[in-house]
């Protein structure tokens, strides 16, 4: 698959401006062209959003809703700048080459973080997806279904066909949106409470099975700070969008993806606040969420939830196994330039891509063994751990996004710079609160 494959209607001239841009199309035509944002956002969402949104809603009602809104805004700013860099940077670089220009140790740090994050993130995605399939089919145990899921996924990711993955993700997005939005509408949410929780900036009492600051850190890590944010510029690269003619399409693409995430995350939160919380159910595993739905909708309610849960989890399994190796191989090529000269700019041509992909897909099966940490506990811990890299990512992006030598007139604006600075400060503050809570 070439980096400029698919339906990119552009060739790039020597000054990095497109000879032609994407063909003008109506709304439906633009929706058909969208893809990188859908793939990246569904991979980013995963269990982190499913668990932290439901835990927050069930434990704290709408009191932390402002943090969800802030996190999604942060994600849009970070990921949009990364995508814009891929489309418009004056040096025709990948995002990781840009970070290398900020500091030479960045490819080492982010490459190692990508290997660890890919393994841990897919660890609870595979476990949770196995649990969902076991509940849907009512035969076999979750570990067996996790193994079946991994084996089946090998045939998807080893094709390295962008279009195939894009089609799968669009189907899963449609299914998830219908399932979770339908459940949220069924619960008849209190719109006034949603508004107050979104603009109130309140910190509720530290109640529930999981501490409020741990939940807050997990929410920031799941939504704003995940290493998965780096996936988007690589999917933009695969799509072949390059040059100023694609600037608007790229922005609308990630805006559509983030908007979809808002609908799904808000819907999951509403289910937690309106269905789980009134029934006194604290979320410690997937079955806790389906239990409340079964009370209201019978057995079909549980099945409906598990279908949505499987969609949100499996989209991440595929997205991570295909996306994280791109980041890792790019870092490897920057550290070892001779390897890029040997295999070229097409990451999938490097044999290490296949091995990293298989590692990120297969090694997480160890977390599905009986007796390993519970799905929800692992999800909150790992997504919270992701938030630790937020300052590293945000500070590097803040410097890169303001390099006129790289970005030219498209460098970060005042609003984007403010968001990046506040993101770093917010994450450091919440992390300190978590550490204080440990002692």
N, C-alpha and C positions, 0 to 999 in steps of 0.2 A: 504494500500500500504506500503510495507516494504521499509526501507531506502536502502536495498540491493536488491530490486526487479528489474524487467526488465531483460536485457540480460547481466548483468555484469558477465564476465567469470573469477571471482576471488574470492578466499577466503583469509582472512587476518590472518597471523600468529601472534604470540604474540609480535613480534618485529615490527609490523606494515608493514611488507613487504608482498607483495602478493605471495601466493603459486603459482599462475599462473597469467599471465597478459591477456590482451585482445588478441583474436586470430588475427594473422597477416592476413591482407586483402589488396586488391588493393585499388585504389583511390575510386572507386564506393562503395566498401565495407566500407571504412572509412567514406564516406559521409553518408551512411545509419546509422552508429553508432553515428554520431554527433547529438546533440539534446540540451543539456544544454545551449550551447553558442547561439544557434538560439533562444530558448525561452527567455533567459535573454536579449539578445541584442534587440530583437523586443519589449520586454516590456520596456527596457530602452529608445528606440528611441521615440516612441509615437509622440505626438503633438509637443513636445519640438523641436525635430529635424526638423519636417515638417515646423513649424512656423518660428523658428529662422533662418533656412537655407534659406527659401524663402524671409523672411524680409531682411536678410543680402544681398542676391543677388539682390533684387529689389531696395534697398536703396543705397547700396555701391558697386554694381558690384562684382568684385573679390578681392577687397581691403582687406577684412578680411578673405580670404580663408586660410591664414596661421594659424588663430586661430582655424578653423575647423580641420586642420591637427594636430595641437598641442593637441586639445581636444580629438581627437580619439586616438592619441598615449597615452595620459594620461589614457584614459579609458582602453585601452588594458593592460597597466602596472598594474593599480589598480585591475582590475577584474581578470587578470591572476594570480597575487599574491594571491588573495583571493581564487581562484579555486585551486591553487597549495597547499595552506594551507589545504584545505579540503581533498585533495588527499594524502598529504605527512606528515602532522604534526605528531610529535612523540607521542603526547598525545591522539590521536584519538578524537580530539575536533572539535566542530563546530567553525566557524569563530567568532561567538559571544562569545564563551567561551574563545577564544584566546584574544579578546579585554578585557574581564573581567580580565584576567591575567595582562594586561597592566595597567588598573585602574578599581577599583570596581564600579565606577559610570557609566562606559560605557554602560552596559546593560540598565540602567535607561534612559540615554540620547538617545541612539539609538532606544530603544523600543518606547519611546514617539515620537521621530522624525518619526519613521516608521508609527505610527498611523496617525499622522498629514499629512505626505507626501502621504500615501496611499489614504487618503480622498481627498486632494487637487489635486493630480495628476490625479486621476480617475475622478475628477470633470469636468475638461475640456476635458478629453478623451471621457467621456459619452456624453457631450454636442456636441462635434465636430462630433462624430460618428452618433449622431441623425441628425445633419444637413446634413451629407453626405447621409444618407439613405433617408431623405426627398427629396433631390435633385435627387437622382437616381430614386426613384419611383414616384416622382412628385405628390404625394398625402399625405395628413396629414401634421401636423406641426412638427418641430424638437423635441419639448418636447414629443409628442406622440411617436415618433420613439425612443427617448432616453429611455422611459419607457419600450417599447417593447424589446429593446436591453438588458436592465437590467434583465427583467423577463426571457428572453431566456438564458442569461448567467448563471443564477442560476442553470439551469439543467446541464451546463457544469462543473462549478467549484465544485458543491456539490458532483460530482462523485469522486473527488479527484483522478482521474486516470491520472498518469503522461503521459502515452502513448497517451491518447486522446488529451491532450493539446499539446504535442510534434507534433502530426500529424497536428493539426489545424495550429500551428505556421509555420510549413514547407510549408503548402499550401499558407498561407498568405505571407510568404517570397517570394515564387515564383511569386505570383501575383504582389506584390509591385515592385519587381525588374524589371519585364517585363514592367509594366506601367511607372515607373519613368525613367528607362533607355531609354525606347522608346521615351519618351517626350524629354529627354535631347539630344538624337541623332537627333531628328527631328529639334531641335533648332539650330543645327550646331554651337557648342560652339567654342570660340576663345581659342585654346590650349595655345597659347603664353601668353594670359592674365591670364589664370589659373595658369600657371607656375610662372609668376611674382607675382601674388597674394599670392601664396603658400609660396614662399621664400622671399618675399619682406618685411614682418614684418611691413607693413604700417598701420597707424591709419588714416582713412579718416575723412573729415570734419564732424561735428556733424549735419548731415542733415537727413531728413526723419521724419516720424511720431513718431518714437521711437529712443531715443538717442543712439549714437554709443556705449557708455559704458554700457548702459542698455542691448543692444543687445549682447555685448561681454560677460557680466555677465550671461545672459540667455543662451548663447551658451555653456559657461563653465559648467553651472548648468545642462543643458539638456544632454550634452555629457559626461562630466568628473565627475561631482559632485553629480549626482542624487543618492538618497538613494536606487534607484533601482539597483545600482551596487552590493548591498549586496545579491540580488536574486541569482546570479550565483552560489556561493558555495552551496546553498541549492538545486538547481537543479542538481548539480554534485552529491550531497549526494543522491538525489532521484534516480539518474541513477545507483548508486552503485559503482562508481569509487573510489577505495581506494588502495593505495600502489604505490610503485615506478614504477611498470609495466604499470600504467595508466598515468604517467607523460606526455609522448609525446602525447598521445591521447587527454588529457585534454587541453594541450597547443594548439594543432592544432584545437581543437573544438572551443575554444574562438577566435583563429586567423581567422577561417572561418567566425564566427559570426561577428567579427569586420570588416572583409573585405567586407562582405555583407552590413554592415552599411555604410562603406565608399562609396560604389557604389551608394547606395540609397541617402545618404546625399549629395554627390557631384552632383547627378542628379537633386535633388530638388534645389540646389543652382544654377545650370546652368539654370534651368527653370526660376528662379527669375532674374538672370542677363541677359539672352538672350531674354526672352519673356516679363516678367513683366516690367523690367526697361525701355526698348525702348518704351513701350507703356505708360510710365508715371504712372504706377499703383502702389500705395503704399498698402501694405498688411495690412488691418484692420480686415478682416474676410476671411473665406474660399472661399466665392464667388469671392473675388478679384482675387484669383489665377486662378480659373476656368474661369473667364471672359476673360483673355488674351488667354487662350487655345481655348475658343469658337470663338474668333476672327479669329484664324488661322485654326481651324479644324471644326468649326461649332458646332452644339449641341453635336456631338459625343465626341468632345474634353473635354467638361465639364463632361460628364459621365465617360470618361476614368480617368480624374483626381479624381473624387469623389470615384471611385472604389479603386484607390490606397490610397486615404486619409482614406477611411473606413478600409482598411487592416491595415494601420499603426496605426490607433487609436484603432480598436477593439483588435488587438494583445496585446496592453497595458492593456486594460480593463480586459481581461482574465488573463494575466500574473500578474498584480498587485493583483487582487482578490485572486489568488492562492498563490502568492509568498510572499507578505507582511505579511500575517498571520504566515508564517513559521518563519520570523524574530521576530515578536512580541511574539509568543508562546515560542520560544527559549529564548528570554530575560526574559519572565515570569518564565520559568523553572529555569533559573540561579538565579533569585531573590528569588524564592520560590522553593527550591530544593525538598521539600515534594511533590510538584505537579508533578515533573518529576518521582519521585519514584512511584507515584500513577498511572500515565498514560504511563510511559515509554518514550523511545526516539523517538517514532513515533508521530510527532506533530499532525497529523490529528486525533489521538485517544483522544486528549484533547478536551473536548466540547467547550472550548473557541476558538479553531481554527475556528469552523463553525461560531461562532458569529462575530469574527473579520473579517472573509471572507465576511459575509453578510453585515457588516458595511461598509467595503471598497467598496463593489459593489453597495449597495443601497443608502447609505447616500449622495453620490455625486450627486444624481438626483436633489437636491435642486439648484445646479448651472445651471441646464438646464431650470429652470423656466424663462419665459419671463421677461425682465427687469433686469436680473442679468448681471454682467460684460461681455463684449464681449469675444468671444472665443480666439481671438488673444491676446487681452490685458491680459486675465487671464493666457494664456499659457506663455507669456513672463515674467509676474510677478512671477508665481509659479516656473518656471524653474530657474529664477534668484534667487529666495529665496533658492532653493536647493543648490546653490553655496556657501551659507553661511556655510554649514556643511562640505565643502571640507577640510578646515584645520583640523577640528575635526577628520574626517575619515583618511586623509593622514598622520597626525602626529601619530595617533594610529597604523596605518598600518606600518609606518616607524619603529616604535619601535618593533612591533610584528614580522615583517619580518626579523629583525636582531637578534632575540632571538635564539641562537643556541640550547638552551634547548628545544625549540619548533620545530624549522625548521631543525636543524642539518646541513648537508652539502648543503641543498637546500635553505638556507636563501638568502635574496635579494642580487643581485650583485650591482656593482658600478653604472651601468647605471640606474637600477631601483631606487636606493637611490637618485640619482641626479634628476630623474623625480619627485619623491615624494616631495623632498624639493622645486624644482622649481614650482610645482603645488601649494603648499601652498603659496609661495611668490606671484605668479601670481594672485591667487584668492584674496588675501588680497589687492594687489595693485588695481585691477579692482574694488573691493568693495569700497575702499576709493574714487576712482574717481566718482563712482555713488553717494555716499553720498555728496561729494563736489558739484556735479551737482544739488542735491536737494536744496542746500543752496545758 
